[in-house]
Amino acid sequence: MPRVLSCIQPTGEVHLGNLLGALVNWVKGQHENSFHGIVDLHALSIHPDPAELRTNTVNLAMVLYAVGLDPDRCTVFVQSHVPEHPQLGWVMECMASYGELSRMTQFKDKSSKAGGGFVSAGLLTYPALQAADIVLYDADEVPVGEDQRQHIELTRDLAIRFNTKYGDTFVVPRMVAPAAGARVMDLLEPARKMSKSNDSPQGIVYVLEDPASIVKKFKRAVTDSDAEVRYDPAAKPGVSNLLEILAAVTGRTPQEAAAGYTQYGPLKADTAEAVVEYLRPVQARYAELAADPGEVARLLRIGSGKARAVASATLDRAYRALGLLPG
C-alpha cells in the first residue's frame, strides 16, 4: 500500500469547502500508511499572532479528529512537534538554487503584492521545507491540486538531485489527483470557490458554525431569476452549488438531489437543514474534545511519536549520506 502524505495549514477556520472537498476523502482513505500534518511552521512566513496560531493549531487538530481521522489508523501530527522537519528543511534549502525558489509562482505573486515592502525570507524558502515535509515520510503519493504541481515538481527535482549526488536516500514522490470531492462554491459568489480568503464571511459556512447562522446564510444564498431547479453549473451556478452541497451531505448525485424541487426556497431550507444535521456529530465530537484538552494533547503525542519514528530514520539516512558526524 503506497504511503500518502496530506498537509493543511492552521490558518483560519475550517469551512464546508475544506470538509466536503478534501477532509472527508482523508477520512475515507485513511490507513496505517497515511500521514496528515498540521503544518504550523509554514504559517510563520506571514507572522501570525502567537495566541491565534496556538489556538488555530489545537482547533484544527480537534476538527480533524472530529470529522473521523483515527489516530489508531493513521498518523495525525503537528509539524513543529517533529524537529526533523526544520532539520531536513535546511538540507533541502542547500539542495535548491535561488533561481528555482525565486521562480515559484506563489513567491512571485505574494512578493509582488508587497509593493516593495517587507518580504519574509521564509516566503522564498518554504518550498524547500515543504519538500522536506514530503520526503521525510518516504511518501509515495501526494494528493494535491494543480496549484501545487510546481511544488511537487521541485520536491521531485531536489530528491533526485540528492540521490544522484549522495546515493539512494529519498523516495521520489509522485503527485496524484486527490479523490474527487464536492465542488463547494461561495454562497454569495457562486463563481468562486468557498475560501478563507474570500472578502465576505457571509458566503462561507464554517464547520463549527452555529446552526441558526448556517440556516441564515443558506437563506441568503445567491440563485437566479429563473425558477427552474436543475443542475447546470455553467448556466445556474448558484442553484448548482446548493445541489452539489445537498448531494454531498445526503449521499446522492446533484441530479438526484434536484428531483422534486420547483422553487428555490424549499431547496435552500432543505440544504441548510441537511448541512446542520451533517455537521451535528462533528460539532458534538469537537465539543467533547474541547472539554478535555488533556485527551487532545495525548492524541497529538501519539501522532508526533509515530511521525518521529519515520522522520528520524529518514533524517539519519540523509545525515549519514552527507557525511555529518553521528551524535
Phi, psi and omega in degrees: 000127183294147175276133186238138177236129174226136183229158180214141180274144178275063179239120179076178182274148177287131182245177185299326178296317176301315185294304185282333182276334185221305192297324179297329178283330172300316182294314181298325185263007184291142177200181187294343179256017177255132182240133182231111186256139170264103193269078183288332179295326178295329181293341183294340183293344178252013176053060181289158173297129184304314180296322180292319179297316180298314180296315180298323181294313178295316181298319179295318177301316180295324177295317180299318176292321184293327181280348173129001175291127187253115182296347175274345182252330182223181180244114175251123185218157173262128186307315184289348176279353182241092188297346178296338179298301180293331179296313178284336176302319178295321177299316180292326175299320181289338178275339182268153176263158177301320181299317179299314183290321183287342178273355180297132186303316182295323177295316181296318181294310185289323180290327179292328179288344180289344176060037180086000179276198185295129174234117182297138174298333178296332177294328177284318190264353185297336174299332177289321176294321177297322176298319177296319178307320186281308186287339177303328186256017181050040184292127174278321185230141175232103180282110180217162177280175183300333182293344179256003184303316182300322180291321179291322177296321176296317178303314179299316180299316182292320179295317179295319180299316180296313182298322180293321185278324189240002180102163185297107186234313186253145167287132178273113186283162174236144176280133175234150177291130179296154177306140183297124176246177179294145179266093187261121182253165177297136183293331180264338179230076187294358174273351181245144176295147173296124188210148177298335184273357179297152188296320184243132177286353183291341178263004184247132176255121183267147183299327183258015185287148178299136182306320181297323178292322178298313180301317181298320181294320179292326177298328182268002183301139180286133174238245175195180183277346178277128186278357184285134178260108177209157180271108181207083186304328182285314184271332185224069185297321181294312179295318181297325177297317178298318180293323178297316180294312180300318179297317183296321184273353179242003176073035179234176171273159177301325179295318178295321181295333183284341186298133175092351181265133176237353179223156182283327183303307178298325178297314179298315182296316181291322178295317178300313181297318181295321179293316179301316180292323179296322182276345185304309179295328177295314180294324179294316179294322178299316180298321177298315180293319180297331180278354183224071183300333178296323178292320178298315179298321179296316180296321179291327176294321177300314181296315181294325178296315179294320180295316182293329179300323179276313185296321182294325178293320179293315179298320179299317177300316182294314180299317180295320179297325181284343182092014177288140184289126178300145181280000000 
